[in-house]
Amino acid sequence: MSSTFESITKGLEEAVAYSQGNPVEVRTYHPQPVDVKSVRLQTKLTQNEFAATFGISVSTLRHWERGDRKPQGPALVLLNLVKKSPDTVLRVLAD
């Protein structure tokens, strides 16, 4: 077997074991909840600018800022990145 195939096979076996609750050496990332309004204010963008920059609807952004809804999944990961390093994320998106 090629090393690529072996690597893929090992990864799949680890993923299955992890999903079954078996102990494996896997790193997982659990994004922290964020205060969306404070993240937006950190970027110095208006609601319209922030929504357009990150590809979300203004309505969704307003719900997040009011606390009616909470960002989840990739949106939460992105907001954690923006919170941690807003200038870097904005610079990458501008390129």
N, C-alpha and C positions, 0 to 999 in steps of 0.2 A: 504494500500500500504506500501511496505517496504521503509525505509529511503533511501536506495540506488536507488530504482526506482524513488522516489520523487526528489532526487538530479539530476538524469539523465534527468528527465522530465523538471525540472526547467532550467537546463543548455541548453537543446535544445530550450526551449521557448525563453531564453535570446539570443541565437545565431540567431534565426530567427528574433527576434525583431531588433537586431543589424544590421543584413544584410538588413533589410528593412528601415534602417535609423532612427529607433525609439530610443530615449534616454534610455540607460540601463547602469547599473553600471558594466562595463566590463573594465578590464585592457587590453590594447593592447600594443604590442611591435613593434616599428618601427625602425629596424636597420639602423644605420647611414652609409652613404657611407664611404668607407675606401680607403686609399692609400695602395694598395696591396703590392707594393714593400717595403714600410716602415714596414709593418707588417711582411713580410718575413725576412727583415734584422734584425728586433727585435728578431727573433728566432735564428738568426745566422746559418740558413740553406741555402744551395744552392737551385737553382730552382728545380733541380731534387729531392733533399731530401725533400723539402717542398711539392712538388706535391705528392710524394710517401707517405709522412706522413699523408696528409690530403685527399688522395684519389681523386685527381684531375689530369687531364692530364697536362703535361708540356706545351703543346701548349695552353691550356686554361689559365694557369698561365701567360704565356708570353703575351697573348692578354690583360689580366687584367692589367698587369704591364705597358704595353704600352698605355693603355687607349682606345684600340680599342673596348673593351667590358667591361661591368661592372658586377661584381658578383651580383646575385640575390637570393632570397629565402633562403634555408638552407645554401648555401655557404656564403652568406652575414652575416647570423647570426653567423656561425662558425668563420669567419674572425673577426667579432666584439669581439667574446670571446677571440680569440688569441691576438688581439690588447690589450684587457683589462688585460689579465693575461696569457702571453705566457708560462711561466714556469709551471703554474698549468695545462694548457691544454696539454702540452707536457708530463708532469708527468702522467696524467690520461691516455693518449694514450699509454704510455710505459708499464703500468700495464697489 
